[in-house]
Amino acid sequence: MKTVNVRYFAAFRDATGVGSESVETGAETLRALFRECAERHDALFEEQAALVAVNDEMADWEAGFASADEVLFFPPVAGG
């Protein structure tokens, strides 16, 4: 198990009701971690167009992460 700090932004923060939380996880990829978080927060929606970062660097959803990392989830952004 790993413990990471997860930060939520914009609509994800609204959906979870928290800006950040410490998460103990067995997830191996960022996508799996997001899905675990979505199980805890029913209003958190699928990440199809969302972005993810680890320690302030943009990352791929299939990337791994280490204990004590800070994982940031950004919801899809509408442009115009």
ABEGO torsion letter per residue (X at the ends): XBBBBBBBBEAAAAAAGBABBBBBBABABAAAAAAAAAAABAABBBAAABBBBBGGBBBBAABBBBBGBBBBBBBBBBBX
